[in-house]
Amino acid sequence: MSSPSHLQELTEEELRRRNARSRALGWFLGALVILFFVVTIAKLGGNVMNRPI
């Protein structure tokens, strides 16, 4: 199965830059998840773990 003719192969530099962007986006999204978690815990307060089940 061959690739369509309108697609071109990426150069080594383009692949490296795309991987760097992907890693940066991953770190940003991970940091955003952690930030939301910390803000949620801060808003709930420290006693959220002391409630009866």
C-alpha positions in Angstrom: 0.0 0.0 0.0 1.6 3.3 -1.1 1.0 6.7 0.4 -1.0 9.3 -1.6 1.1 11.4 -4.0 0.1 14.7 -2.4 1.8 13.8 0.9 5.5 14.4 1.2 8.0 12.8 3.4 9.1 15.0 6.4 12.7 15.8 6.7 14.7 14.9 9.8 14.5 18.5 11.0 10.7 18.7 10.5 10.3 15.4 12.4 12.5 16.7 15.3 10.5 19.9 15.5 7.2 18.1 15.4 8.3 15.8 18.2 9.5 18.8 20.2 6.1 20.5 19.8 4.3 17.3 20.8 6.4 17.0 23.9 5.8 20.7 24.8 2.1 20.3 24.3 2.1 17.2 26.5 3.9 18.9 29.3 1.6 21.9 29.1 -1.5 19.7 29.3 -0.1 17.7 32.1 0.7 20.9 34.0 -2.9 22.1 33.4 -4.3 18.9 34.8 -2.1 19.2 37.9 -3.1 22.9 38.3 -6.8 22.0 38.1 -6.4 19.3 40.7 -4.5 21.6 43.1 -7.1 24.3 42.7 -9.9 21.8 43.3 -8.3 20.4 46.4 -7.6 24.0 47.7 -11.3 25.0 47.2 -12.6 21.8 48.9 -10.3 22.4 51.8 -8.1 20.1 53.8 -10.9 18.3 55.7 -12.2 16.6 52.6 -10.3 13.4 53.5 -11.7 13.4 57.1 -15.4 12.9 56.2 -17.1 9.6 56.9 -17.8 7.3 54.1 
